[in-house]
Amino acid sequence: MQDPHVEQVSQQPPNPASIFDALNAYQLSAALRGAIELDVFAAVTRGHDTAVELARHRRTDPRGTRILCDFLVIHGFLTKSGDKYALTPESALFLDSESPQYLGSVVRFMHSEHLVDAFRNVAELVRRGRTLLSAEGTTETEHAGWEEIAQSMVPPMMPESSPLNSGAP
């Protein structure tokens, strides 16, 4: 008898991988934020391309640095050959703080405590039918966080200066 909860749309058996990927997405996001805060991508570009060299340069623990970098390799933000790390084309363009197309500054907004808190309890958000954010100050023109938000979002809001959108070969 066929399970009524399983819609047969392909010959492949059901796979829970996408569920586990979604449930663990916060780990990838947190790792990327950590690498951005430690400026790992620029350090690798400057030749600090092993875990030991990165740890010495960034004043971090070598084992923790290796674990972070290996995690970034698994998820396609770095490559690894032997014990040397290198940037992928996307990481070189968007995550190296010395790149004109650097997008790392958006982490200050996208991972701000205020914004992350808004998603801590989605079930309650749905029950209420409105945001869980405190209304105090968030819509005020003088809200203390607006300047930081604006500054962190400048790079992605400048498409006309982007070589990707300039039409140049």
ROTI-693500 format. One line per field, with one value per residue (C-alpha): residue in one letter; x, y, z. Coordinates in Angstrom, 1 decimal, always signed. Example, Ala and Ser with C-alpha at 12.3 -4.5 7.8 and 13.67 -1.06 7.14 Angstrom:
BEGIN
rest = (A,S) $
px = (+12.3,+13.7) $
py = (-4.5,-1.1) $
pz = (+7.8,+7.1) $
This chain:
BEGIN
rest = (M,Q,D,P,H,V,E,Q,V,S,Q,Q,P,P,N,P,A,S,I,F,D,A,L,N,A,Y,Q,L,S,A,A,L,R,G,A,I,E,L,D,V,F,A,A,V,T,R,G,H,D,T,A,V,E,L,A,R,H,R,R,T,D,P,R,G,T,R,I,L,C,D,F,L,V,I,H,G,F,L,T,K,S,G,D,K,Y,A,L,T,P,E,S,A,L,F,L,D,S,E,S,P,Q,Y,L,G,S,V,V,R,F,M,H,S,E,H,L,V,D,A,F,R,N,V,A,E,L,V,R,R,G,R,T,L,L,S,A,E,G,T,T,E,T,E,H,A,G,W,E,E,I,A,Q,S,M,V,P,P,M,M,P,E,S,S,P,L,N,S,G,A,P) $
px = (+0.0,+1.3,+2.0,-0.6,+2.0,+4.4,+3.5,+5.0,+6.6,+9.7,+11.4,+13.8,+12.8,+12.1,+15.3,+15.4,+18.7,+17.0,+15.3,+18.6,+20.3,+17.6,+17.8,+21.6,+21.6,+22.3,+25.7,+26.8,+25.6,+27.4,+30.6,+30.5,+30.0,+32.9,+35.2,+34.1,+34.7,+38.2,+38.9,+39.9,+39.4,+41.7,+44.3,+44.3,+44.7,+47.7,+49.4,+48.3,+47.0,+47.4,+45.5,+48.7,+49.6,+46.0,+45.8,+49.1,+48.1,+44.5,+45.6,+43.2,+43.5,+45.1,+42.7,+39.6,+40.9,+41.4,+37.9,+36.4,+38.3,+37.6,+33.9,+34.1,+35.8,+32.9,+30.4,+32.3,+33.7,+37.3,+39.3,+42.0,+45.0,+47.2,+47.2,+46.8,+43.5,+42.5,+39.5,+36.8,+36.1,+32.9,+34.8,+37.6,+35.1,+32.6,+34.3,+37.8,+37.6,+40.1,+37.8,+35.8,+32.8,+33.1,+29.8,+31.0,+29.7,+26.1,+26.7,+26.4,+22.8,+21.8,+23.1,+22.2,+20.8,+17.7,+17.0,+18.0,+15.7,+12.8,+13.2,+13.9,+10.3,+8.5,+5.7,+4.9,+5.2,+2.6,+0.3,+0.4,+0.2,+2.9,+6.6,+8.1,+10.4,+10.0,+8.3,+10.3,+12.6,+12.6,+10.5,+12.0,+14.1,+16.7,+16.9,+20.5,+20.9,+19.9,+23.3,+25.0,+22.4,+22.8,+26.6,+26.6,+24.2,+26.2,+28.1,+25.1,+23.2,+25.8,+25.2,+26.0,+29.6,+29.8,+31.9,+29.3,+26.6,+28.6,+28.3,+32.0,+33.5) $
py = (+0.0,+3.4,+6.0,+8.8,+11.3,+10.6,+12.0,+9.9,+12.5,+10.7,+7.3,+8.5,+7.6,+10.5,+12.1,+14.2,+16.0,+19.3,+19.2,+18.7,+21.4,+23.9,+23.0,+23.4,+26.6,+28.7,+26.9,+27.9,+31.5,+31.7,+30.3,+32.7,+35.6,+34.4,+34.2,+37.7,+39.1,+37.5,+38.8,+35.2,+35.8,+38.8,+37.0,+34.0,+36.4,+37.9,+34.5,+33.4,+30.3,+27.5,+27.1,+27.7,+30.9,+32.2,+31.5,+33.3,+36.3,+36.5,+35.6,+32.6,+29.0,+26.9,+24.0,+26.2,+28.1,+24.8,+23.6,+26.9,+26.8,+23.2,+23.9,+26.8,+24.3,+21.9,+24.7,+26.1,+29.3,+28.1,+25.4,+23.3,+21.6,+19.8,+22.2,+25.4,+27.2,+29.4,+31.6,+30.6,+33.2,+34.3,+34.6,+36.5,+39.0,+39.3,+38.2,+39.6,+42.9,+44.4,+43.8,+46.7,+44.3,+43.3,+42.4,+41.4,+44.6,+43.4,+40.9,+43.8,+44.3,+40.8,+39.3,+42.2,+41.0,+43.0,+41.3,+37.8,+38.1,+38.7,+35.1,+33.3,+32.2,+32.1,+30.0,+32.8,+35.4,+33.5,+33.1,+36.9,+37.8,+40.5,+40.9,+40.1,+43.1,+45.8,+48.8,+51.2,+53.2,+51.0,+53.4,+56.6,+58.6,+59.1,+55.3,+54.7,+51.6,+53.3,+54.8,+51.5,+49.7,+52.2,+52.0,+48.2,+48.1,+50.5,+47.8,+45.8,+49.0,+50.3,+48.2,+51.0,+51.0,+47.2,+45.6,+42.9,+45.4,+47.9,+46.0,+46.0,+42.8) $
pz = (+0.0,-1.0,+1.8,+1.3,+2.6,-0.3,-3.7,-6.4,-8.8,-9.8,-9.8,-7.0,-3.4,-1.1,+0.3,+3.5,+2.4,+1.6,+5.0,+6.8,+4.6,+5.6,+9.3,+9.2,+7.1,+10.1,+10.6,+7.1,+7.5,+10.9,+9.4,+6.5,+8.9,+11.1,+8.0,+6.9,+10.4,+10.5,+6.9,+6.0,+2.2,+2.0,+4.1,+1.8,-1.2,+0.5,+0.8,+4.3,+2.6,+5.2,+8.5,+10.5,+8.5,+8.7,+12.4,+13.0,+10.8,+12.2,+15.8,+15.9,+17.0,+14.2,+14.7,+14.8,+11.7,+9.8,+10.8,+9.6,+6.3,+5.6,+6.2,+3.7,+1.3,+1.6,+0.9,-2.1,-0.7,-0.7,-2.5,-0.9,-2.4,+0.1,+3.1,+1.0,+0.6,-2.3,-3.2,-5.6,-8.3,-6.4,-3.1,-4.8,-6.3,-3.5,-0.2,-0.4,+1.5,-0.9,-4.0,-5.3,-5.4,-1.8,-0.3,+3.2,+4.7,+4.3,+7.1,+9.7,+8.5,+7.6,+10.8,+13.1,+16.4,+15.6,+12.3,+13.4,+16.4,+14.1,+12.8,+16.1,+16.5,+13.2,+14.7,+17.1,+14.3,+12.3,+15.4,+15.9,+12.3,+12.7,+13.3,+16.6,+16.3,+18.8,+17.1,+19.3,+17.1,+14.1,+12.0,+13.4,+11.0,+13.8,+14.7,+15.8,+13.5,+10.2,+9.5,+9.9,+7.9,+5.1,+5.1,+5.1,+2.1,-0.2,-2.1,-3.3,-4.1,-6.5,-9.7,-12.1,-10.9,-11.1,-13.9,-13.9,-15.0,-17.0,-20.3,-20.7,-22.1) $
